Each structure stands twice: as structure tokens, then as C-alpha cells.
Amino acid sequence: MLNKIEEIKTEALKQLADINEVKGLDAWHVQYLGKKSPLTQILRGLSTLSIEEKKAVGAASNQLKNLLETVSGEKASALKEAELKAAGQKEAIDITLPGRPLFIGRRHIISETIEEICDIFVSLGFTVREGPDVEWDYYNFEALNIPAEHPSRDNMSSYWIDTPPGAKGKQLLRTHGTAISARIVEDTKPPLRTIEPARVYRYEQVDARHLNIYHNIDGLAVDKNITMGDLKGVLFELIRRYFGRDRQVRFRTDFFPFVEPGAEIAVDCAICHGTGCRTCGGAGWLELGGCGMTHPDVLRRGGIDPDEYSSFAFGIGLERFPMMRYGIDDIRLFYNNDLRFLKQF
């Protein structure tokens, strides 16, 4: 048996010396170290030998196995180095080259803006509330003083959803975050101060200032003796913290069915600085949102006595905030998924 082991050793080393490629080395490894190799068969048959033979044959077999594994490993390294030299390379890895940068993912600029604005309002005592994207007609329109004949209810303005027979009303993709305010008025007792980030959907022509899917952040405050001055103070504080103290702000009257009186808040255009451009529609100002004192009928529908409590509400277009902070002239850039644009933030 010992002679057989010596024959295997001589034959294996001779064949190994003649191998010139990695593929041949793989075949050699299977032949002399594989599960069906003669050496493996000898090791498996040790149990049939006497104790003395078992000791001698086992030691010799293991020594040969270790030897063959060592020399085959050295041969593999030599073959790989030869292949690299043949290809004109000295090393598989050139440690003198600079490392390749690993790009780390981060939140989208719109997600960061939502978080930043919510943090500002939370510091002012507001709580964050959310609501469903698919909304009932009642909360989206009727509860907010928007009558059945209002053009915003038209199929060319809203995305209506087929509802099953017997449903309590019609459903649509909410057109403004104020629908969440209607739910809050109904299920929360005053005093209350809430902020409501919401993705909204409108059947609109997409351009530099408008999208058909974008984000609102609506706010609502209900308490005794709330005034228009409180509303202006909250919104001016938002502008000051987000844009800085030097930003020009315009606050002027406007009409919205769910507030009375109503107003709009705008900042000077960061693109043209007041001279007029396509982003601001030539006005020199970009409207951020609407606001006003919550209409008494809206409070009354939610079970709140407008003679005892007063309220202000607002709704701002979220995407316009980073547009005016960073001087972005087209709202569509936020959703084109161009990493050259997004990595700037």
C-alpha cells in the first residue's frame, strides 16, 4: 500500500509539472484529489487494515494529500501570474490607483422639504396629520363650501373613481390637502393646530409651474379669539425660517370657498428677481398658496360653534418652496429622475 502511495506521488508531480493552463490544473485536481481519486480511495479503505498498517498508510496518505494541495496551489498562482504577464499586467489590482467612489443614496429633495417644513410648524405647536389619497366627494368639496356646479368638480379638473353601487357617495383622488382639514374639523375637538402634508391630484396642463400630481401642505388652527394677524404671523414665520429674513413677501386678498376673508401669499421670483419670466408668469412673484379665516359653515358642518371658536386655514404648494430657494425654473425637474439634477441637493 505504501508503494502504491509512492507511485501516486510520482505520477501526480510529473503530470503537474507538464500543466501550462488553469483548465488543465482543474482536471489534475479532480484526478488526484477528487472524491474518486486513488488517494481518496486509500483513505476510505483504512478501516479494513490492521492497526499497524492503518497508522503507516494513514500518515503517508495524509502527507501526500497535504503535499499535493500545497504544490497545486503554488502552481495555480504561477499560472495566473503568467496569464497576467501575458496580458501586459503585473498585478491583478493596482493599489496605486485611486478608489472608485461609492454613491450613497439619500432622501429626495421633496421628501426633505416636507420634513423641514413640518419641523418648522411642529416647533410652533402644530401636530402632523395625514389622510387618504382616495377621498369622498363630501370631504373634498361639499364640506368645504364647494357647490355641485363648481368647475373644480368637472371631469376635466378632477380624477374621479368608479364607486360600487350603494356607496355613500362619489370618490376621487383628492385635489387638495384641505380635504384632510375637513376630516379633522369633524373628528377633533378644539383647540387644535394641525399641519397636513398630502400628495394631491389635479387634471391640469403640465408646465413650468404646474403638475398634475404634486404636494400640498395644509394647516388648520381652531381656538378662541384667533385672528387674521395670527395667520399672517404663522406664515411670515414660515417664510422667514425657510427662505431667510431678507426674502420679499406679498400678502393680498383672494377668494377661496372655504375661507372668509381669503388671501394668497407669494414671494419674489428667485429666477427673474421681479422683472418677469416664464416661471412666475411675468408677474415677478410666485404664489406659494392660499389662506384665510375658516368659513363659519365649514366649522359648523364639523360640529364646531363658529360663535365660540374662530379658525384660520392655509394650503401651500410644496414644490414651489425649493424652486424659490434654489432658483429652479421648472417644477418638472423634481420628477424627471435626472441624477445630475438631484445630486445637487
C-alpha positions as a printed NumPy array, in Angstrom:
array([[  0.   ,   0.   ,   0.   ],
       [  2.891,   2.318,   0.77 ],
       [  4.359,   1.567,  -2.648],
       [  1.024,   2.494,  -4.233],
       [  1.077,   5.842,  -2.424],
       [  4.609,   6.497,  -3.682],
       [  3.538,   5.675,  -7.258],
       [  0.624,   8.142,  -6.975],
       [  3.016,  10.815,  -5.709],
       [  5.492,  10.327,  -8.554],
       [  2.81 ,  10.272, -11.243],
       [  0.934,  13.305,  -9.826],
       [  4.016,  15.503,  -9.527],
       [  5.15 ,  14.553, -13.024],
       [  1.8  ,  15.472, -14.586],
       [  1.606,  18.693, -12.547],
       [  4.939,  19.836, -13.941],
       [  3.601,  19.448, -17.515],
       [  0.462,  21.581, -16.957],
       [  0.529,  25.029, -18.634],
       [ -3.023,  26.325, -18.145],
       [ -5.586,  26.685, -15.371],
       [ -8.114,  24.385, -17.076],
       [ -5.562,  21.537, -17.053],
       [ -4.904,  22.174, -13.376],
       [ -8.602,  21.766, -12.589],
       [ -8.638,  18.377, -14.315],
       [ -5.464,  17.322, -12.437],
       [ -7.085,  18.308,  -9.136],
       [-10.12 ,  16.124,  -9.853],
       [ -7.886,  13.188, -10.875],
       [ -5.585,  13.171,  -7.841],
       [ -7.564,  14.934,  -5.085],
       [-11.18 ,  14.401,  -6.123],
       [-13.744,  12.137,  -4.464],
       [-12.966,   9.255,  -6.849],
       [ -9.155,   9.65 ,  -6.898],
       [ -6.903,   6.696,  -5.916],
       [ -5.631,   8.602,  -2.866],
       [ -9.167,   9.217,  -1.607],
       [ -9.986,   5.526,  -2.084],
       [ -6.959,   4.558,   0.013],
       [ -8.076,   6.901,   2.824],
       [-11.583,   5.459,   2.746],
       [-10.223,   1.903,   2.968],
       [ -8.162,   2.449,   6.125],
       [-10.827,   0.79 ,   8.244],
       [-10.058,  -2.6  ,   6.629],
       [ -6.355,  -2.516,   7.586],
       [ -4.669,  -3.656,  10.736],
       [ -3.75 ,  -1.105,  13.387],
       [ -0.096,  -1.006,  12.383],
       [ -0.892,  -0.717,   8.679],
       [ -3.557,   1.878,   9.409],
       [ -1.037,   4.105,  11.179],
       [  1.583,   3.853,   8.459],
       [ -0.754,   4.12 ,   5.458],
       [ -2.872,   6.875,   7.041],
       [  0.159,   9.035,   7.836],
       [  1.628,   8.588,   4.365],
       [ -1.694,   9.282,   2.654],
       [ -2.288,  12.489,   4.614],
       [  1.244,  13.678,   3.958],
       [  0.769,  13.121,   0.246],
       [ -2.595,  14.846,   0.293],
       [ -1.133,  17.917,   2.01 ],
       [  1.801,  17.932,  -0.391],
       [ -0.399,  17.768,  -3.476],
       [ -2.656,  20.554,  -2.188],
       [  0.353,  22.769,  -1.485],
       [  2.094,  22.249,  -4.801],
       [ -1.175,  22.609,  -6.759],
       [ -1.846,  25.933,  -5.01 ],
       [  1.622,  27.153,  -5.915],
       [  1.107,  26.008,  -9.484],
       [ -2.231,  27.863,  -9.691],
       [ -0.606,  31.097,  -8.518],
       [  2.193,  30.69 , -11.041],
       [ -0.237,  30.058, -13.901],
       [ -2.37 ,  33.104, -13.016],
       [  0.695,  35.331, -12.776],
       [  1.858,  34.074, -16.163],
       [ -1.542,  34.89 , -17.68 ],
       [ -1.425,  38.417, -16.256],
       [  2.081,  38.979, -17.586],
       [  0.998,  37.73 , -20.985],
       [ -1.769,  40.341, -20.94 ],
       [  0.736,  43.062, -20.101],
       [ -0.201,  43.329, -16.412],
       [  1.986,  42.742, -13.399],
       [ -0.773,  42.64 , -10.777],
       [ -4.476,  41.879, -10.73 ],
       [ -5.036,  45.052,  -8.664],
       [ -3.004,  48.219,  -8.966],
       [ -3.059,  49.551,  -5.406],
       [ -1.667,  52.898,  -6.589],
       [ -4.892,  53.735,  -8.446],
       [ -7.458,  55.964,  -6.675],
       [-10.515,  54.194,  -5.28 ],
       [-13.818,  54.218,  -7.105],
       [-16.392,  56.401,  -5.344],
       [-19.418,  54.682,  -3.83 ],
       [-22.555,  56.771,  -4.25 ],
       [-24.704,  56.788,  -1.123],
       [-28.459,  57.146,  -1.531],
       [-30.392,  59.855,   0.278],
       [-33.894,  61.255,   0.535],
       [-35.403,  63.076,  -2.424],
       [-35.349,  66.873,  -2.209],
       [-39.162,  66.944,  -1.986],
       [-39.156,  64.486,   0.924],
       [-36.553,  66.63 ,   2.668],
       [-38.643,  69.756,   2.087],
       [-41.738,  68.095,   3.568],
       [-39.747,  67.13 ,   6.642],
       [-38.185,  70.582,   7.013],
       [-41.486,  72.462,   6.728],
       [-43.242,  70.065,   9.094],
       [-40.432,  70.572,  11.609],
       [-40.949,  74.336,  11.427],
       [-44.655,  74.005,  12.167],
       [-44.125,  71.422,  14.908],
       [-41.846,  73.93 ,  16.636],
       [-44.772,  76.375,  16.514],
       [-47.059,  73.923,  18.297],
       [-48.707,  72.17 ,  15.331],
       [-49.189,  68.412,  15.076],
       [-48.788,  66.455,  11.832],
       [-51.887,  64.671,  10.483],
       [-52.473,  62.636,   7.329],
       [-55.447,  61.434,   5.325],
       [-56.366,  59.109,   2.416],
       [-55.34 ,  59.846,  -1.178],
       [-58.696,  58.468,  -2.39 ],
       [-61.248,  60.821,  -0.891],
       [-65.012,  61.103,  -0.67 ],
       [-66.702,  63.873,  -2.606],
       [-68.116,  65.192,   0.685],
       [-64.741,  65.928,   2.332],
       [-63.056,  67.121,  -0.848],
       [-65.846,  69.511,  -1.931],
       [-69.143,  69.678,  -0.047],
       [-67.704,  70.102,   3.461],
       [-65.541,  72.938,   2.111],
       [-68.354,  75.04 ,   0.605],
       [-67.613,  73.925,  -2.959],
       [-71.049,  73.522,  -4.616],
       [-72.056,  70.846,  -7.124],
       [-71.838,  73.277, -10.066],
       [-68.287,  74.394,  -9.234],
       [-65.889,  73.868, -12.189],
       [-63.357,  72.046,  -9.999],
       [-65.813,  69.119,  -9.79 ],
       [-65.793,  68.705, -13.554],
       [-64.248,  65.607, -15.134],
       [-61.742,  67.894, -16.825],
       [-60.459,  69.138, -13.441],
       [-60.54 ,  66.102, -11.123],
       [-59.739,  62.403, -11.308],
       [-62.983,  60.631, -10.403],
       [-63.077,  56.956,  -9.437],
       [-65.828,  54.47 , -10.223],
       [-67.568,  53.592,  -6.967],
       [-69.617,  50.437,  -6.393],
       [-73.432,  50.599,  -6.315],
       [-74.774,  51.57 ,  -2.92 ],
       [-71.686,  53.575,  -1.898],
       [-72.37 ,  56.547,   0.353],
       [-71.021,  58.963,  -2.24 ],
       [-68.619,  59.512,  -5.105],
       [-64.87 ,  59.133,  -4.775],
       [-61.921,  60.86 ,  -6.415],
       [-58.205,  61.361,  -5.993],
       [-58.089,  64.311,  -3.588],
       [-57.488,  67.629,  -5.316],
       [-56.153,  69.471,  -2.253],
       [-54.897,  68.729,   1.218],
       [-57.75 ,  70.796,   2.636],
       [-59.832,  67.617,   2.468],
       [-57.826,  66.404,   5.464],
       [-58.739,  69.625,   7.285],
       [-62.433,  68.838,   6.695],
       [-61.947,  65.45 ,   8.365],
       [-60.061,  66.995,  11.292],
       [-62.791,  69.588,  11.917],
       [-65.27 ,  66.71 ,  12.072],
       [-63.391,  64.344,  14.411],
       [-61.241,  66.607,  16.641],
       [-62.412,  68.943,  19.357],
       [-60.846,  72.402,  19.623],
       [-58.462,  73.876,  20.481],
       [-56.336,  72.358,  17.736],
       [-53.405,  73.201,  15.486],
       [-52.542,  70.711,  12.731],
       [-50.301,  70.531,   9.686],
       [-51.233,  68.12 ,   6.878],
       [-48.733,  67.085,   4.172],
       [-50.552,  65.497,   1.231],
       [-49.948,  64.321,  -2.317],
       [-52.695,  65.811,  -4.487],
       [-54.002,  65.143,  -7.983],
       [-55.451,  67.585, -10.488],
       [-56.282,  67.225, -14.138],
       [-54.089,  70.15 , -15.202],
       [-51.861,  71.111, -18.081],
       [-48.265,  70.439, -17.042],
       [-45.894,  73.392, -17.447],
       [-43.011,  75.109, -15.637],
       [-45.243,  75.94 , -12.643],
       [-47.883,  73.192, -12.648],
       [-48.031,  69.415, -12.324],
       [-50.985,  67.06 , -12.284],
       [-49.512,  65.23 ,  -9.261],
       [-47.731,  67.32 ,  -6.653],
       [-47.75 ,  68.066,  -2.91 ],
       [-49.705,  70.364,  -0.62 ],
       [-49.083,  71.187,   2.985],
       [-52.297,  72.409,   4.589],
       [-52.662,  73.833,   8.053],
       [-55.553,  74.474,  10.413],
       [-55.874,  76.229,  13.761],
       [-59.112,  76.385,  15.762],
       [-59.336,  78.201,  19.077],
       [-60.995,  81.141,  20.773],
       [-60.084,  84.641,  19.558],
       [-57.931,  83.566,  16.581],
       [-57.441,  86.453,  14.132],
       [-56.059,  87.191,  10.704],
       [-52.988,  88.56 ,  12.443],
       [-52.274,  85.103,  13.875],
       [-52.454,  83.638,  10.371],
       [-50.055,  86.241,   8.97 ],
       [-47.675,  85.737,  11.864],
       [-47.51 ,  81.961,  11.32 ],
       [-46.99 ,  82.203,   7.556],
       [-44.439,  85.011,   7.79 ],
       [-42.518,  82.961,  10.35 ],
       [-42.539,  80.015,   7.911],
       [-41.149,  82.228,   5.13 ],
       [-38.509,  83.731,   7.423],
       [-37.246,  80.335,   8.621],
       [-37.266,  78.645,   5.222],
       [-36.045,  81.457,   2.959],
       [-34.309,  83.821,   5.388],
       [-35.16 ,  87.253,   6.744],
       [-34.405,  89.159,   3.531],
       [-36.996,  87.443,   1.322],
       [-39.726,  89.724,  -0.066],
       [-43.25 ,  88.543,   0.793],
       [-46.582,  89.616,  -0.712],
       [-49.839,  89.048,   1.182],
       [-53.003,  90.115,  -0.643],
       [-56.699,  89.298,  -0.709],
       [-58.038,  86.396,  -2.755],
       [-61.125,  84.172,  -2.827],
       [-61.418,  80.544,  -1.74 ],
       [-64.823,  78.976,  -0.935],
       [-63.73 ,  77.556,   2.423],
       [-62.286,  80.773,   3.918],
       [-63.686,  84.248,   4.52 ],
       [-61.834,  86.539,   4.2  ],
       [-59.282,  84.835,   1.95 ],
       [-55.756,  85.746,   0.889],
       [-52.77 ,  84.484,  -1.053],
       [-49.14 ,  84.548,  -0.026],
       [-46.318,  84.909,  -2.55 ],
       [-42.57 ,  85.55 ,  -2.607],
       [-40.481,  87.435,  -5.128],
       [-39.361,  85.226,  -8.019],
       [-35.886,  83.793,  -7.481],
       [-35.385,  83.403, -11.244],
       [-36.042,  86.912, -12.52 ],
       [-35.965,  88.839,  -9.204],
       [-39.16 ,  90.69 , -10.012],
       [-38.625,  91.513, -13.694],
       [-40.905,  88.74 , -15.007],
       [-40.187,  85.324, -16.517],
       [-41.988,  82.145, -17.586],
       [-41.628,  80.614, -14.104],
       [-43.595,  83.394, -12.416],
       [-45.805,  84.021, -15.458],
       [-44.327,  87.507, -15.924],
       [-45.634,  88.709, -12.544],
       [-42.308,  88.882, -10.719],
       [-43.94 ,  86.966,  -7.827],
       [-44.689,  83.279,  -7.37 ],
       [-47.74 ,  82.333,  -5.327],
       [-46.981,  79.78 ,  -2.624],
       [-50.551,  79.139,  -1.54 ],
       [-53.916,  80.346,  -0.346],
       [-55.121,  81.058,   3.165],
       [-57.731,  82.849,   5.225],
       [-60.143,  82.653,   8.144],
       [-62.03 ,  79.362,   8.015],
       [-65.602,  79.887,   6.804],
       [-68.183,  79.536,   9.624],
       [-70.149,  76.976,   7.602],
       [-67.085,  74.717,   7.399],
       [-66.743,  74.806,  11.17 ],
       [-70.47 ,  74.301,  11.663],
       [-70.511,  71.164,   9.466],
       [-67.796,  69.697,  11.672],
       [-69.775,  70.344,  14.832],
       [-67.779,  73.399,  15.969],
       [-69.689,  76.509,  17.036],
       [-68.316,  79.447,  14.969],
       [-69.74 ,  81.892,  17.524],
       [-67.454,  80.414,  20.195],
       [-64.413,  79.474,  18.116],
       [-62.594,  81.091,  15.239],
       [-60.116,  79.468,  12.908],
       [-57.567,  80.07 ,  10.187],
       [-56.507,  77.672,   7.437],
       [-53.924,  77.644,   4.661],
       [-52.732,  75.435,   1.828],
       [-49.297,  75.818,   0.251],
       [-47.775,  74.221,  -2.844],
       [-44.753,  72.369,  -1.539],
       [-42.67 ,  72.122,  -4.735],
       [-42.61 ,  75.909,  -5.1  ],
       [-40.634,  76.273,  -1.878],
       [-37.423,  74.572,  -3.109],
       [-37.983,  76.217,  -6.515],
       [-37.772,  79.654,  -4.932],
       [-34.998,  78.724,  -2.514],
       [-32.634,  77.242,  -5.11 ],
       [-33.657,  79.202,  -8.212],
       [-35.164,  76.242, -10.106],
       [-37.059,  77.475, -13.15 ],
       [-39.112,  74.357, -13.941],
       [-41.114,  72.278, -11.441],
       [-40.877,  69.216, -13.684],
       [-37.166,  68.832, -12.908],
       [-38.029,  67.389,  -9.496],
       [-39.625,  64.304, -11.061],
       [-37.527,  63.675, -14.187],
       [-35.221,  61.387, -12.142],
       [-32.1  ,  63.012, -13.574],
       [-29.344,  62.264, -11.07 ],
       [-27.277,  65.187, -12.363],
       [-30.045,  67.448, -11.041],
       [-30.96 ,  65.542,  -7.876],
       [-27.378,  65.116,  -6.644],
       [-27.072,  68.891,  -6.312],
       [-29.195,  68.704,  -3.165]])
